Amino acid sequence: MKQEIVKTVTVTGADDSIRPQELIPIAEDFPFVEFGILLSKRRTGSTRFPSEDWLRELYLVWYERKSQGKAFRLSGHLCGSWVRKLCQGESDFFDEFGYTWAMFDRFQLNFHREPHRIDEKKFSSILRQHLPDKQIIFQMDGNSNNEAIFYEMESRSGFTALPLFDASGGAGVLPKRWPEYIGYAGYAGGLSPDNVGEELEKISKVARGHIWIDTETRVRSNHDATFDLQKVSQFLEVSRPWVITL
């Protein structure tokens, strides 16, 4: 039985295989969509990780739409050294990335199952300084060290911390079972246009609150070369009946 439990559907991995303007029709057809943009200092300009020129173009498209009252939603998904240094309270991402980070409504920290050390005081301080009104998403990837970071931050950080349950660590593998959580949370890992309806049925039985879902691998071309806009639209269409109507 379908339940309206989904607040946002995140589609991750838009890159140089498309132009940023091509995201606009999708955002207009599916106003609940959020485009997750993968950000990595080392991998910028590679598959799934857009180039600096592409990101600047995206910012200009977003800013123009925002000035018209038609902004679409974006989240920045940090990976690699930017996450490691942020956990230590270092501002490398904000210093190096420039003004365009302002287009993101929220930020996700991708740990990819690698254990991260955290300086809780410095980490909280730098996020309050740079992102006082942004949600911070923690990838819950099955690594107990990384998940402990979220639970340490959740109640006393001074910012909004949210969990994204993704045991595949971004590899696009369905879990054997979805975890139960009380509160707003995200679910990811192996979701595709073909299975998202069935998996939302399963998630609805364990989620104790509103959710968002995130897809990445399964909305790319078969050889991972391109961000497949047709698959993206199919995924969003199948998800639509589960989205909360305002």
C-alpha positions in Angstrom: 0.0 0.0 0.0 1.5 3.3 -1.1 2.1 5.9 1.6 3.1 9.5 1.1 6.3 9.4 3.1 8.9 10.9 0.6 9.7 14.6 0.9 12.6 14.6 -1.6 13.9 12.4 -4.3 17.7 13.0 -4.8 19.2 12.1 -8.2 23.0 12.1 -7.9 25.8 12.2 -10.5 25.0 14.9 -13.0 28.2 15.6 -14.8 29.8 16.9 -18.0 27.9 14.3 -20.0 25.0 16.7 -20.0 24.6 20.5 -19.9 23.2 22.0 -16.7 20.3 23.6 -18.6 19.0 20.0 -19.3 18.2 19.7 -15.6 15.5 22.5 -15.8 12.7 20.5 -17.6 13.1 17.7 -15.1 12.9 20.1 -12.1 9.8 21.6 -13.6 8.1 18.2 -14.2 9.2 16.9 -10.8 9.3 19.7 -8.3 10.3 17.3 -5.5 13.6 16.4 -7.2 17.0 17.4 -5.7 20.1 17.1 -7.8 23.0 15.7 -5.9 26.4 17.0 -7.2 29.5 14.9 -6.4 32.4 17.0 -5.3 36.0 15.8 -5.0 39.2 17.7 -5.3 41.1 14.8 -6.9 38.3 13.6 -9.2 36.9 16.9 -10.5 36.2 16.6 -14.2 35.9 12.8 -14.2 32.9 10.5 -14.6 30.2 11.5 -12.1 32.3 14.4 -10.9 31.7 17.6 -12.9 34.4 19.9 -14.0 35.0 23.4 -12.6 33.6 25.0 -15.8 30.5 22.8 -15.6 30.0 23.8 -11.9 30.3 27.5 -12.8 27.7 27.0 -15.5 25.4 25.2 -13.1 25.7 28.1 -10.7 24.8 30.6 -13.4 21.7 28.5 -14.4 20.7 28.1 -10.7 21.2 31.8 -10.0 19.2 33.0 -12.9 16.3 30.6 -11.9 16.6 31.8 -8.3 16.3 35.4 -9.4 13.1 34.5 -11.2 11.7 32.7 -8.1 12.2 29.3 -9.8 15.3 27.9 -8.2 15.7 24.1 -8.2 17.2 22.2 -5.4 20.8 21.1 -5.2 22.9 19.2 -2.7 26.7 19.1 -2.6 28.1 15.6 -1.9 31.6 15.9 -0.6 34.1 13.1 -1.1 37.8 12.4 -0.4 40.2 14.9 1.1 37.5 17.6 1.4 35.6 15.4 3.8 38.6 14.2 5.8 39.8 17.8 6.3 36.4 19.1 7.1 36.1 16.4 9.9 39.3 17.9 11.3 37.9 21.4 11.2 39.9 22.6 8.2 38.2 24.9 5.6 39.9 23.6 2.5 36.6 23.0 0.6 35.3 26.5 1.2 38.6 28.1 0.4 39.2 26.2 -2.8 35.7 25.7 -4.1 34.8 29.4 -4.2 31.5 31.2 -4.2 29.5 28.5 -6.1 29.0 26.4 -3.0 26.2 28.8 -2.1 23.9 27.1 -4.6 23.6 24.0 -2.5 20.7 23.7 -0.1 22.4 21.0 1.9 25.7 19.1 2.1 26.4 15.4 2.3 29.6 13.9 3.7 30.4 10.7 1.7 32.7 8.4 3.8 32.8 5.5 1.4 33.4 3.0 4.2 36.8 4.6 5.0 37.1 5.4 8.7 37.4 9.1 9.4 38.9 10.9 12.4 37.0 13.8 13.8 37.8 16.9 15.9 34.3 17.4 17.2 34.8 20.9 18.4 36.5 22.2 15.3 34.2 20.3 13.0 31.1 21.8 14.6 32.6 25.3 14.7 33.5 25.4 11.0 30.1 24.1 9.9 28.3 26.7 12.1 30.6 29.3 10.6 30.1 28.5 6.9 26.9 26.6 6.8 24.7 27.9 9.7 21.4 27.3 7.9 22.3 24.1 5.9 21.4 20.5 6.6 24.4 18.2 6.9 23.9 14.7 5.7 26.1 11.9 7.1 26.5 8.8 4.9 25.7 5.8 7.1 27.8 3.2 5.2 28.1 0.3 7.7 31.5 1.6 9.1 30.9 1.9 12.8 33.5 4.7 13.1 31.7 6.9 10.6 28.3 6.1 12.0 29.6 7.1 15.5 30.4 10.5 14.0 26.8 11.1 13.2 25.5 10.0 16.6 28.1 12.3 18.3 26.9 15.2 16.2 23.2 14.5 16.1 22.1 16.0 19.4 24.8 18.6 20.3 26.3 20.0 17.2 24.4 23.2 16.8 23.5 22.3 13.2 20.9 20.0 11.5 22.5 16.5 11.2 20.7 13.9 9.1 21.5 10.2 8.3 21.6 8.7 4.8 21.5 4.9 5.1 23.7 3.7 2.2 25.4 0.4 3.1 26.7 0.1 -0.5 28.9 3.2 0.1 27.8 4.6 -3.3 28.3 1.3 -5.2 24.6 1.0 -6.1 24.0 -2.4 -4.3 20.6 -3.1 -2.7 20.8 -3.9 1.0 19.4 -7.2 2.3 17.2 -5.1 4.6 16.6 -1.4 5.1 17.4 -0.1 8.6 14.7 1.3 10.9 15.0 4.9 12.0 12.8 7.3 14.0 13.0 10.7 12.3 13.8 12.3 9.0 16.3 10.1 7.1 17.5 9.2 3.7 17.7 5.8 2.0 20.1 4.8 -0.8 21.8 1.9 -2.4 20.8 0.1 -5.6 17.5 2.0 -6.2 16.5 2.0 -9.9 13.5 2.8 -12.1 12.7 -0.9 -12.1 12.8 -1.5 -8.3 12.1 1.8 -6.6 8.4 1.1 -6.2 9.0 -2.3 -4.6 11.8 -0.9 -2.4 9.7 2.0 -1.2 7.1 -0.6 0.0 9.8 -2.2 2.1 11.2 1.2 3.4 7.7 2.3 4.4 7.5 -0.6 6.8 10.7 0.4 8.7 10.8 4.2 8.4 9.3 6.0 11.4 9.0 9.4 9.8 9.4 11.2 6.5 12.2 10.2 4.3 14.1 11.1 1.1 15.6 8.6 -1.3 18.8 8.9 -3.4 19.8 7.1 -6.6 23.0 7.3 -8.6 24.4 4.3 -10.3 21.1 3.0 -11.7 20.3 6.2 -13.6 23.4 6.1 -15.7 24.0 4.6 -19.1 24.8 0.9 -19.1 28.6 1.6 -19.4 28.5 4.4 -16.8 29.5 7.0 -19.4 26.6 9.3 -19.1 23.9 10.7 -16.8 20.8 9.2 -18.4 18.0 11.8 -18.4 15.4 9.3 -19.5 16.2 6.9 -16.7 16.1 9.9 -14.3 12.6 10.8 -15.4 11.5 7.2 -15.2 12.8 6.9 -11.6 11.1 10.1 -10.6 7.8 9.1 -12.2 7.7 5.8 -10.4 8.6 7.6 -7.1 5.9 10.3 -7.5 3.0 8.4 -5.9 5.0 8.1 -2.7 5.8 11.8 -2.5 4.1 14.0 0.0 1.6 16.3 -1.6 1.6 19.9 -0.3 
